[in-house]
Amino acid sequence: MQQNPDYQDIVLVGGGHSHAIVLQMWAMNPLPGVRLTLVSPDVQTAYSGMLPGLVAGHYQLDETHIDLVRLCRAAGARFIRASARRIDPVNQRIALDGRPELEYDLVSLDIGAGPARDLPGAERAVPVKPINRFHSFWQQLQQRVQKSREHIRIGVVGGGAGGCELAMAIAWSLEEQVYSRRVEVHLVHGGAHIPEGYPAVARRMATRELRRLGVTVHRNWRVQAITDEGLDSEDGRSLALDEIALCTNAGAHPWLADCGLALDQRGFIRVDENLRAEGFGNVFAAGDTASFGPTPLPKAGVYAVRQGPVLFHNLRATITEQPLRVFRPQRHFLSLLSCGDRRAVASRNGLALAGGFLWRWKDHIDRTFMRRFAELPVDMESGNDIGRQRFRRRPPAVRERGGAALSQMRCNGCGAKVGAEILQHALQQLPQQQSQYLLRGAGDDAAVMELPPGQLLVQSSDQLRAPIDDPWIFGRLATLHALSDLFAMHARPVTAQLLATLPVAAPELVQRDLKQLLDGAIYELNRHDCALSGGHTAEGAEMQLGLTVNGLADAGQLLEKTGAQTGDQLILTKPLGVGAVLAAEGAGAAHPRWVEHALETMLLSNAGAAEVFGRYGTHALTDVTGFGLLGHLLEMLAGPPARGASLVAEQLPLIEGAADCAEAGWLSSLHPQNARFYDRVTNPRAWQPLAQWALLADPQTCGGLLGAVPADRAGDCLRELHRAGYTDAAVIGSVTELTGNQPVTLQRARDLRRPETRAEDPVPVRA
């Protein structure tokens, strides 16, 4: 049982600079008894100070982004990938897009600013924020310029520091095309001074840099509308442009207006000197999201960065009932304006300098800032108790509601059940379910089913420990994992019972987790017309979910894992590598994009694939889970009669990053046990240098289906799987006669080429 039960929920909404600093500082000095959660639609957050360098080509994408998943793991915080749609500060709930509400005790918002919406035709342009969207636009534009010989006119609207930096970065990146006059770069500003808000000497230096890079500057050019042809001004002028980037003052996210919070004229949350939302002691805001009431501040990253430590202190102080800290924005700060090629303009107190050494100084500052999120202590990245209990000083105790510093000892046996009131409250908020087969379900002592005449009952049980911290996603994963055994037998799910274990925590937190967990399970059960008929809950050391699922099938429609015939093509519907990626993620070594791809793979139901296999005369079908591909393939070949198989290395689909994880030695804890299956491989030496060798024994959570399909129908089956959404499905080999004690032979694709093979057909695999 965990040593520090959680009593309070702090939720950070948005992955802005201030919240990133809060997480980094929390990793260095956590607060026992508090559960920290980050809600963000993105797994990485961009550092805006390095955007010009990214556009100019000085940085790679990963160098300019903070890995939020890794940062949360270092901080011992939950990461929930979702978009917030509303905050209810009265009932203390956060409405999320496409999933149940999240409750909190303390909330902070750092969601940045949204694209400007008050300019007619703004949808025809690309706003600089969010940066991820702009970066995709910029990559496509670069490819367009390089591949075509057309004349392209690019406009940047907004003459502040950001607009000037962006225009110069674009001009430098396309320098050859700009000087050959095949590309024009225009900077459009409604005022007389560029960059806006800078002293005269700095403006003169910036103007020289813009001119040197071939940027055409338009002052006193107030945009009235964006059209298909370019820009129209308020005084009747027009400027023809092919692509337009908006670097104007961004607006607040519209949904903030529906939250009942005090907002400024532009729609941002008004906060006091402690960064608290006006009128609510448990709601904070920082960064661009906040409107600092005592002294209006420009939307600049420097203020978000400096608000981070104050926010970190005040969140903890609010929970522990300690004095809050006042945020005092600095009146003057050094501004370093990036000038495309490795030059910068520095400005402070009316003075300014320009030169390459200033860019190198800015580069050093930016890289130093980013290293604080990348170079986290190893023991903290592991998320273990040692890392979570390292403190610079012992913080005040977080007390449970009701006054106790620690919960009384939990009983075992039936005393370990989740309380009836908690369970009832969670069940009342779940989606309604109906079933034509379930006569009595949840709420009675036992479920009662009525089976249709002539139907067989197919049952299976499965249980998972939570591989991620998001209970709603975990509920979905555990449910899909359990249902997959029914799909592999071509049975139709009808009812399910579950066993849920929740970590010991304050009753309010247990109730919140239980609701999220059950809602995720029912989300998937409803998608597959399966009703929750009952179950049991308990408290324990970690979150677990097990399900017993019941399905129906006609005797003639059932598929078994054995029965493959010689010549059958082996089709795998999902890529391999879940275990390796999760192992790397648990150690903080996985790229967030790899984790994202792994989750997308796991959340793809096998139901549709089972239906496709059923239509193409599949002789044998199984799901690839804990034993890995090799272990489950050997079960399929066991017969009777026993068969062999020939696999092709290059045709095995892999999750993005899985090969990197395997080569680096990041493998699942179950991998050593699965490695015993390697003894059944005829020619291991040919594969041992390849990443696919290790991933043959990689255990899969919510893995794909492996089917033995008649060779003459395999091509059509594969194409229909692709149309059904299983885009990674592939023919990975064929069933052969068993010629020895080792049934599996491994081959390379280069050994299987046939001149008569058509490109659109799957490569035939021969023994």
C-alpha positions in Angstrom: 0.0 0.0 0.0 1.4 3.4 -0.9 3.0 5.3 1.9 1.4 8.7 1.2 -2.3 8.5 0.3 -3.6 11.4 -1.7 -6.0 13.8 -0.1 -6.2 16.8 -2.5 -6.4 17.2 -6.3 -4.5 20.0 -8.0 -5.2 20.1 -11.8 -3.1 22.2 -14.2 -5.1 22.9 -17.4 -2.7 23.6 -20.3 1.0 23.0 -20.9 2.2 26.6 -21.0 5.5 27.9 -19.7 4.3 28.6 -16.2 2.9 25.1 -15.7 6.0 23.5 -17.2 8.0 25.4 -14.5 5.5 24.3 -11.8 6.0 20.6 -12.9 9.8 21.0 -12.9 9.9 22.5 -9.5 7.4 19.9 -8.2 9.7 17.1 -9.4 12.5 18.7 -7.2 10.2 19.2 -4.2 6.9 17.2 -4.2 4.2 17.6 -1.7 3.0 14.3 -0.1 -0.8 14.0 0.0 -1.4 16.0 -3.1 -2.2 14.5 -6.5 -1.0 16.7 -9.4 -2.6 16.3 -12.8 -1.8 18.1 -16.1 -4.5 18.3 -18.7 -3.2 19.1 -22.2 -4.2 18.3 -25.8 -0.5 18.1 -26.7 2.2 15.8 -25.5 4.8 18.5 -26.2 4.6 22.2 -25.6 6.6 24.7 -27.6 9.0 27.3 -26.1 8.0 30.4 -28.0 11.4 32.0 -27.6 12.9 29.5 -30.0 10.3 29.6 -32.7 12.2 32.1 -34.9 15.2 29.8 -34.7 13.1 26.8 -35.6 11.7 28.6 -38.7 15.2 29.8 -39.7 16.5 26.2 -39.4 18.8 26.7 -36.4 16.9 24.2 -34.3 15.1 20.9 -34.7 11.5 20.5 -33.6 12.4 18.5 -30.5 15.0 21.1 -29.4 12.2 23.7 -29.1 9.6 21.6 -27.4 9.2 20.4 -23.8 8.2 16.8 -23.4 5.2 17.1 -21.1 4.7 13.3 -20.6 8.3 12.9 -19.4 8.0 16.0 -17.3 4.9 14.7 -15.6 6.5 11.4 -14.9 9.5 13.2 -13.3 7.0 15.2 -11.1 4.9 12.1 -10.2 2.0 13.9 -11.9 -0.8 12.4 -14.0 -0.9 13.4 -17.6 -4.3 13.5 -19.2 -4.3 14.2 -22.9 -7.5 16.1 -23.5 -8.8 19.6 -24.5 -10.7 21.6 -21.8 -14.0 23.0 -22.9 -15.3 24.7 -19.8 -14.4 25.3 -16.1 -17.2 25.2 -13.5 -15.6 27.1 -10.6 -18.7 26.7 -8.4 -18.9 22.9 -8.6 -15.2 22.5 -9.2 -15.4 20.6 -12.4 -13.5 20.7 -15.8 -15.5 19.8 -18.9 -13.3 17.9 -21.3 -13.8 17.3 -25.0 -15.1 13.8 -25.7 -14.7 12.4 -22.2 -16.2 12.8 -18.7 -15.7 15.8 -16.5 -12.7 16.0 -14.2 -13.1 17.2 -10.6 -10.6 19.2 -8.7 -9.8 20.9 -5.4 -7.5 23.5 -6.9 -7.1 24.4 -10.5 -4.7 26.5 -12.5 -5.2 27.6 -16.2 -2.3 28.2 -18.5 -3.8 27.5 -21.9 -2.1 30.4 -23.8 -4.0 32.5 -26.3 -6.1 31.5 -29.2 -5.8 32.8 -32.8 -7.2 36.2 -33.5 -10.9 36.0 -34.6 -11.9 39.6 -34.9 -10.3 40.1 -38.4 -12.6 39.3 -41.3 -11.2 36.5 -43.4 -8.8 35.4 -40.6 -9.6 31.8 -41.4 -7.7 32.3 -44.7 -4.4 32.9 -42.8 -2.3 30.8 -40.5 -1.9 32.1 -36.9 1.5 31.7 -35.3 -0.2 30.2 -32.3 -0.6 27.3 -31.7 2.9 26.8 -32.8 2.4 23.1 -33.8 -0.1 24.1 -36.4 2.1 26.9 -37.8 5.1 24.6 -38.0 3.1 22.1 -40.2 2.2 25.0 -42.4 5.8 26.2 -42.6 7.1 22.7 -43.6 4.5 22.5 -46.4 5.4 26.0 -47.6 9.1 25.2 -47.7 8.5 22.1 -49.7 6.3 24.1 -52.1 9.0 26.7 -52.6 11.6 24.1 -53.2 9.6 21.9 -55.6 7.9 24.6 -57.8 9.3 27.5 -59.8 6.2 29.7 -59.1 6.5 33.2 -57.7 5.3 33.2 -54.1 4.4 36.2 -52.0 4.4 35.6 -48.2 2.9 38.1 -45.8 3.4 38.4 -42.0 0.8 40.6 -40.3 1.9 42.2 -37.1 4.8 44.5 -36.4 5.6 43.5 -32.9 8.7 41.7 -31.9 7.2 38.3 -32.8 6.2 39.5 -36.3 9.6 41.0 -37.0 11.4 37.9 -35.9 9.1 35.6 -37.9 9.5 37.7 -41.1 13.3 37.7 -40.8 13.4 33.9 -40.0 11.3 33.2 -43.1 13.5 35.5 -45.3 16.7 33.9 -44.0 15.4 30.3 -44.5 14.4 31.2 -48.1 17.4 33.5 -48.7 18.2 32.1 -52.1 14.7 32.5 -53.4 14.3 35.9 -51.8 17.4 37.3 -53.5 16.4 35.8 -56.8 13.1 37.6 -56.4 11.2 34.3 -56.7 9.9 34.7 -53.2 8.7 38.0 -51.6 8.4 38.5 -47.8 6.2 41.3 -46.6 5.8 42.6 -43.1 2.5 44.5 -42.5 1.9 46.7 -39.5 -0.9 49.1 -38.6 1.4 51.5 -36.7 4.3 53.7 -37.5 6.9 52.0 -35.4 8.5 48.6 -36.1 9.0 46.7 -33.8 6.1 48.1 -31.7 7.1 49.1 -28.2 10.8 49.3 -28.8 13.0 52.4 -28.3 14.0 54.4 -31.4 17.6 53.1 -31.6 16.4 49.5 -31.5 13.8 50.2 -34.2 16.5 51.6 -36.5 18.7 48.5 -36.0 15.8 46.1 -36.6 14.8 48.1 -39.7 18.3 47.7 -41.1 18.2 43.9 -40.4 14.8 43.6 -42.2 16.1 45.5 -45.2 19.3 43.4 -45.3 17.3 40.2 -45.5 15.0 41.6 -48.3 11.9 42.0 -46.2 9.5 44.6 -47.5 8.0 46.6 -44.6 4.5 48.2 -44.8 3.9 50.8 -42.0 0.6 52.4 -41.2 -1.1 49.6 -43.1 -4.1 48.7 -41.1 -5.6 45.5 -42.3 -9.4 45.6 -42.8 -9.9 42.1 -44.2 -8.0 39.0 -45.5 -9.2 37.9 -48.9 -8.4 35.1 -51.3 -6.1 37.6 -53.1 -4.3 38.9 -50.1 -5.0 41.9 -47.8 -7.3 44.9 -47.9 -6.5 48.0 -45.8 -8.9 50.4 -44.1 -8.0 53.2 -46.5 -8.8 51.1 -49.6 -5.3 49.7 -50.5 -4.7 46.1 -51.4 -1.7 43.9 -51.1 -1.5 40.7 -53.2 -0.2 37.7 -51.1 -0.3 34.0 -51.6 0.3 32.9 -48.0 -0.4 34.9 -44.8 0.9 34.4 -41.3 -0.8 36.2 -38.4 1.4 37.5 -35.7 -1.1 40.0 -34.3 -2.4 40.2 -30.7 -4.0 36.8 -30.2 -7.4 36.5 -28.5 -8.6 34.6 -25.5 -10.1 31.1 -25.9 -13.9 31.7 -26.4 -14.9 29.0 -23.9 -13.5 31.1 -21.0 -16.5 33.4 -21.4 -18.8 30.6 -20.2 -17.0 29.9 -17.0 -18.3 32.6 -14.7 -14.9 34.0 -14.1 -14.0 37.7 -14.2 -12.5 38.5 -17.5 -10.8 41.6 -19.0 -12.0 43.3 -22.2 -10.2 40.9 -24.4 -11.6 37.8 -22.6 -8.6 36.8 -20.5 -9.0 35.8 -16.8 -8.4 38.7 -14.4 -6.1 37.6 -11.6 -4.9 39.4 -8.4 -1.3 39.9 -7.2 -1.2 36.2 -6.1 -2.3 35.0 -9.6 -5.7 34.0 -8.2 -8.8 34.5 -10.3 -10.9 37.3 -8.9 -13.6 35.9 -6.6 -12.3 32.3 -6.4 -9.6 31.3 -3.9 -9.0 27.9 -5.6 -8.7 29.1 -9.2 -5.4 30.4 -10.5 -4.3 31.5 -14.0 -0.9 32.4 -15.5 0.9 33.1 -18.7 -1.1 34.5 -21.6 -4.3 33.2 -20.1 -4.1 35.6 -17.2 -4.8 39.4 -17.2 -2.8 40.8 -14.3 -5.2 43.2 -12.7 -2.8 45.3 -10.6 -0.6 46.2 -13.7 -1.7 45.3 -17.3 1.1 43.3 -18.9 1.9 42.5 -22.5 1.6 38.9 -23.7 5.3 38.0 -23.4 6.9 34.7 -22.5 9.2 36.4 -20.0 6.3 37.1 -17.7 5.0 33.5 -18.0 8.4 32.2 -17.0 8.7 34.5 -14.0 5.1 33.6 -12.9 6.0 29.9 -12.7 7.8 29.9 -9.3 5.2 32.2 -7.7 2.4 29.9 -9.0 4.3 26.8 -7.7 4.5 28.4 -4.2 0.9 29.6 -4.1 -0.6 26.3 -5.2 1.2 24.6 -2.4 0.5 27.4 0.1 -3.2 27.3 -0.6 -3.4 23.6 0.1 -1.3 23.8 3.2 -2.9 27.1 4.4 0.3 29.0 4.3 0.9 32.7 3.2 0.8 33.3 -0.5 3.5 35.0 -2.4 3.0 38.2 -4.5 4.0 38.3 -8.1 5.9 41.5 -8.9 6.5 41.9 -12.6 9.8 43.5 -13.5 9.5 46.9 -15.1 12.5 46.6 -17.4 14.0 43.5 -18.9 16.5 42.7 -21.6 14.9 42.0 -25.0 16.8 39.9 -27.5 15.3 40.1 -31.0 16.4 37.3 -33.3 17.3 38.5 -36.8 17.0 35.3 -39.0 20.6 34.5 -39.6 22.5 34.1 -36.4 22.3 37.8 -35.4 20.2 39.6 -32.7 19.3 43.0 -31.6 19.5 43.6 -27.8 17.5 46.4 -26.1 17.1 47.6 -22.6 16.5 51.0 -20.9 16.5 52.8 -24.3 19.9 51.3 -25.3 20.4 48.8 -28.1 23.1 46.7 -29.8 23.2 44.4 -32.7 25.5 41.5 -33.7 26.2 37.8 -33.9 27.5 37.6 -30.4 24.1 38.7 -29.1 22.4 35.8 -31.0 24.9 33.4 -29.4 24.0 34.8 -26.0 20.3 34.4 -26.7 20.9 30.8 -27.9 22.8 30.1 -24.7 19.9 31.5 -22.6 17.3 29.5 -24.5 19.2 26.3 -24.4 19.9 26.7 -20.7 16.2 27.2 -20.1 15.2 24.1 -22.0 17.8 21.9 -20.2 16.0 22.4 -16.9 13.2 20.3 -18.4 15.4 17.7 -20.1 18.1 17.1 -17.6 15.9 15.8 -14.7 17.4 13.4 -12.1 17.2 9.8 -13.1 15.6 8.6 -9.9 12.8 11.1 -10.4 12.2 10.1 -14.0 11.5 6.5 -12.8 8.6 7.8 -10.7 9.7 5.7 -7.7 9.1 6.5 -4.1 12.7 7.6 -3.6 12.4 10.3 -6.2 9.1 11.5 -4.9 10.3 11.8 -1.3 13.3 13.9 -1.9 12.8 17.3 -0.4 14.8 20.4 0.1 12.8 21.0 3.2 9.9 19.1 4.8 6.7 20.8 3.6 3.7 21.3 5.9 1.4 18.3 6.1 -1.5 18.1 3.8 -4.5 17.2 5.9 -7.4 15.0 4.8 -10.9 16.6 4.8 -12.1 16.2 8.3 -8.8 17.0 9.9 -6.8 13.8 10.0 -3.2 14.0 8.7 -3.3 10.3 7.7 -6.2 7.9 7.1 -6.8 5.2 9.6 -5.4 1.7 8.7 -7.4 0.1 5.9 -8.8 -3.4 6.6 -8.3 -6.4 4.3 -10.9 -8.8 3.2 -14.4 -7.3 2.7 -13.2 -4.3 4.7 -11.1 -3.3 1.7 -14.1 -2.6 -0.4 -14.8 0.9 -1.7 -17.5 2.4 0.4 -21.1 2.0 -0.6 -21.8 5.8 -0.8 -18.7 6.3 -3.1 -19.8 3.4 -5.3 -23.4 4.6 -5.6 -22.4 8.1 -6.4 -20.0 6.9 -9.1 -22.6 4.6 -10.7 -25.3 7.3 -10.7 -23.2 9.5 -13.1 -22.4 6.7 -15.6 -24.1 6.4 -19.1 -27.2 4.3 -19.2 -27.0 0.8 -20.7 -29.6 -1.6 -22.1 -29.4 -5.2 -23.0 -31.9 -7.6 -24.5 -30.1 -10.5 -22.8 -29.6 -9.1 -19.3 -32.6 -9.7 -17.0 -30.9 -8.5 -13.8 -27.6 -6.7 -13.5 -25.7 -4.2 -11.4 -27.4 -3.6 -8.1 -28.6 -7.1 -7.5 -26.7 -9.9 -5.8 -25.9 -11.6 -9.2 -26.5 -11.0 -12.8 -29.1 -13.1 -14.7 -28.9 -13.7 -18.4 -31.3 -15.3 -20.9 -29.5 -17.0 -23.7 -31.2 -17.1 -27.2 -32.0 -20.6 -28.4 -29.1 -22.3 -30.3 -26.5 -19.8 -29.1 -23.3 -20.7 -27.4 -22.0 -18.8 -24.4 -18.4 -17.7 -24.8 -16.6 -16.4 -21.7 -13.2 -14.9 -21.0 -11.4 -13.1 -18.2 -8.5 -10.7 -18.2 -6.9 -8.2 -15.8 -4.5 -5.3 -16.2 -2.4 -3.1 -14.0 -2.7 0.5 -15.1 0.1 1.2 -17.7 -0.8 4.9 -17.7 -2.0 7.4 -15.2 -5.2 8.4 -16.9 -8.0 6.3 -15.4 -10.5 6.9 -18.2 -8.1 5.8 -20.9 -7.1 2.8 -18.7 -10.7 1.8 -18.4 -10.9 1.8 -22.2 -7.7 -0.2 -22.6 -8.6 -2.9 -20.0 -12.0 -3.3 -21.6 -10.7 -3.6 -25.1 -8.0 -6.0 -23.9 -10.6 -8.3 -22.3 -13.1 -8.1 -25.3 -10.3 -9.0 -27.7 -10.5 -12.7 -26.6 -14.1 -12.8 -27.7 -13.3 -11.1 -31.0 -10.6 -13.6 -31.7 -13.2 -16.4 -31.5 -15.6 -14.4 -33.6 -18.1 -14.1 -30.8 -20.4 -11.2 -30.1 -20.0 -9.5 -26.7 -23.2 -9.1 -24.6 -22.4 -8.6 -20.9 -19.4 -7.9 -18.7 -18.5 -7.9 -15.0 -15.5 -6.1 -13.7 -13.2 -6.1 -10.7 -11.7 -2.7 -10.0 -8.9 -1.9 -7.5 -8.4 1.8 -6.6 -5.4 3.3 -4.8 -6.0 4.2 -1.2 -6.9 7.9 -1.0 -9.4 10.4 0.4 -13.0 9.3 -0.3 -13.5 12.2 -2.7 -10.5 11.2 -4.8 -11.5 7.5 -4.8 -14.9 8.5 -6.0 -13.4 10.6 -8.8 -11.1 7.8 -10.0 -13.8 5.2 -9.9 -16.1 7.4 -12.0 -13.4 8.0 -14.6 -12.4 4.3 -14.6 -16.0 3.0 -15.0 -16.9 5.6 -17.5 -13.9 4.6 -19.7 -15.0 0.9 -19.4 -18.6 1.6 -20.3 -17.5 3.8 -23.2 -16.0 0.8 -24.9 -18.7 -1.6 -23.7 -21.4 0.6 -25.3 -19.4 0.8 -28.5 -19.6 -2.9 -28.7 -23.3 -3.4 -27.5 -22.1 -5.0 -24.3 -23.8 -4.2 -21.0 -22.0 -4.0 -17.6 -23.9 -6.5 -15.5 -22.1 -6.1 -12.1 -18.7 -6.3 -10.4 -16.7 -5.6 -7.3 -14.5 -2.8 -6.1 -11.6 -2.7 -3.7 -8.8 -0.5 -2.4 -5.2 -1.5 -3.0 -1.7 -0.3 -3.7 -2.3 0.5 -7.4 -5.0 0.8 -9.9 -6.1 -2.4 -11.6 -9.1 -3.5 -13.6 -10.2 -6.9 -14.6 -13.2 -8.0 -16.6 -15.1 -11.2 -17.2 -16.8 -10.8 -20.6 -19.6 -13.0 -22.0 -20.3 -13.4 -25.7 -22.7 -15.3 -27.9 -22.0 -17.2 -31.1 -23.4 -19.8 -33.4 -21.5 -23.0 -33.4 -20.7 -22.6 -37.0 -19.2 -19.1 -36.7 -16.7 -19.7 -34.0 -13.0 -19.4 -34.9 -10.3 -21.1 -32.9 -6.6 -20.3 -32.6 -5.6 -23.7 -34.1 -6.6 -25.1 -37.5 -4.2 -23.2 -39.8 -3.5 -25.0 -43.1 -0.3 -25.3 -45.1 -0.1 -22.4 -47.6 -2.2 -20.0 -45.5 -1.0 -16.4 -45.4 -0.5 -15.0 -41.9 -2.0 -11.5 -41.5 -1.3 -9.3 -38.5 -3.6 -6.4 -38.0 -1.7 -4.1 -35.6 2.0 -3.2 -35.3 4.2 -4.6 -32.6 6.2 -2.8 -29.9 3.7 -1.8 -27.2 5.7 -3.4 -24.4 9.0 -1.9 -25.5 7.5 1.6 -25.9 5.8 1.4 -22.5 9.0 0.2 -20.9 10.9 3.2 -22.3 8.2 5.6 -21.3 8.3 4.3 -17.8 11.9 5.2 -17.6 11.4 8.6 -19.3 13.3 7.5 -22.4 10.4 7.4 -24.9 9.6 10.2 -27.4 6.1 11.4 -26.7 5.2 10.8 -30.3 6.0 7.1 -29.8 3.8 6.9 -26.7 1.0 8.6 -28.7 1.3 6.1 -31.5 1.3 3.2 -29.1 -1.9 4.5 -27.4 -3.6 5.0 -30.7 -2.7 1.4 -31.6 -4.0 0.0 -28.3 -7.3 1.9 -28.5 -8.1 0.5 -32.0 -10.7 -2.2 -31.4 -10.3 -5.7 -32.9 -14.0 -6.1 -33.5 -14.0 -4.8 -37.1 -10.9 -6.9 -37.9 -12.6 -10.1 -36.6 -15.6 -9.5 -38.9 -13.3 -9.1 -41.9 -11.5 -12.3 -41.1 -14.8 -14.1 -40.7 -15.8 -13.2 -44.2 -12.6 -14.6 -45.8 -12.6 -18.2 -44.7 -10.0 -17.7 -42.0 -8.8 -21.1 -40.7 -7.3 -19.9 -37.4 -7.4 -16.7 -35.5 -5.9 -15.4 -32.2 -5.1 -12.1 -30.6 -1.5 -11.2 -29.9 -1.1 -10.2 -26.2 1.1 -11.2 -23.3 3.1 -14.0 -25.0 4.1 -11.8 -27.9 3.8 -12.6 -31.5 6.1 -15.6 -31.4 4.4 -17.2 -28.4 0.9 -16.8 -29.8 2.0 -18.0 -33.2 3.4 -21.2 -31.7 0.0 -21.7 -30.0 -1.6 -21.4 -33.4 0.8 -23.8 -35.0 0.4 -26.5 -32.3 -2.5 -28.1 -34.1 -3.5 -30.8 -34.5 -1.9 -31.4 -36.8 1.2 -29.3 -35.9 2.4 -26.9 -38.6 5.3 -24.6 -39.2 5.6 -21.0 -40.3 7.9 -18.8 -42.3 8.0 -15.1 -41.2 9.6 -12.2 -43.1 11.4 -9.6 -41.0 10.7 -6.5 -43.1 7.0 -7.2 -43.3 6.4 -7.1 -39.5 4.6 -3.8 -38.8 6.2 -1.9 -35.9 5.0 1.0 -33.7 6.9 4.2 -34.3 10.0 4.2 -32.1 9.7 0.5 -31.1 12.8 -0.5 -33.0 14.7 2.4 -31.2 13.5 1.2 -27.9 14.5 -2.5 -28.6 17.9 -1.5 -29.8 18.5 0.6 -26.7 17.5 -2.3 -24.5 14.1 -0.9 -23.3 12.1 -4.2 -23.1 9.1 -5.3 -21.0 9.6 -7.1 -17.7 7.7 -10.0 -19.3 10.2 -10.2 -22.2 12.7 -12.6 -20.5 9.9 -15.1 -19.9 8.7 -14.8 -23.5 12.3 -15.3 -24.7 12.0 -19.0 -24.1 10.0 -19.2 -27.4 13.2 -18.3 -29.3 14.2 -21.9 -29.0 11.5 -22.8 -31.5 13.1 -20.7 -34.3 15.0 -22.6 -36.9 17.5 -20.0 -38.0 17.9 -17.3 -35.2 21.2 -15.9 -36.3 19.8 -14.2 -39.4 17.4 -12.1 -37.2 19.3 -11.5 -34.0 21.0 -8.3 -35.2 17.5 -6.9 -36.2 15.2 -5.0 -33.9 12.4 -7.3 -35.1 14.1 -10.2 -33.3 13.6 -8.7 -29.8 10.0 -7.5 -30.7 9.0 -11.1 -31.7 8.7 -11.7 -27.9 7.4 -8.2 -27.0 4.2 -8.6 -24.9 1.3 -6.6 -26.3 -1.5 -4.8 -24.4 -4.5 -4.6 -26.7 -2.5 -6.2 -29.5 -3.8 -7.0 -32.9 -5.3 -10.2 -34.4 -3.2 -12.8 -36.2 -5.1 -14.8 -38.8 -4.3 -17.7 -41.1 -6.1 -16.9 -44.3 -6.3 -19.0 -47.5 -3.6 -17.7 -49.9 -6.1 -17.0 -52.7 -8.2 -14.8 -50.4 -5.4 -13.1 -48.4 -5.0 -10.1 -50.8 -8.7 -9.2 -50.7 -8.8 -9.7 -47.0 -5.8 -7.4 -46.5 -7.3 -4.7 -48.6 -10.6 -4.8 -46.7 -8.7 -4.6 -43.4 -7.0 -1.4 -44.7 -10.4 0.0 -45.7 -11.8 -0.8 -42.3 -9.1 1.3 -40.6 -6.4 -1.2 -39.9 -3.9 0.6 -41.9 -0.9 -1.2 -40.4 -2.2 -4.7 -41.2 0.3 -6.8 -43.2 1.0 -10.2 -44.5 3.9 -11.3 -42.3 4.5 -14.8 -43.5 2.9 -18.1 -44.3 2.0 -21.5 -42.8 4.3 -24.3 -43.9 4.7 -28.1 -43.3 6.5 -28.9 -40.1 9.8 -30.4 -41.0 11.6 -30.5 -37.6 11.3 -29.7 -33.9 11.6 -26.0 -34.6 8.5 -24.8 -36.4 9.3 -21.2 -37.1 11.7 -20.1 -39.9 12.7 -16.5 -40.3 13.4 -14.9 -43.7 14.4 -11.6 -45.3 12.2 -9.9 -47.9 15.1 -9.8 -50.4 15.1 -13.6 -50.6 11.4 -13.7 -51.6 11.4 -11.5 -54.7 9.7 -13.0 -57.7 9.6 -11.2 -61.1 6.0 -12.1 -61.6 4.9 -10.5 -58.3 2.7 -7.4 -58.8 3.5 -4.4 -56.6 -0.1 -4.1 -55.5 -0.3 -7.8 -54.3 1.0 -9.0 -51.0 4.4 -10.7 -51.4 3.8 -14.5 -51.4 5.8 -16.3 -48.7 7.0 -19.8 -49.5 8.6 -22.4 -47.3 
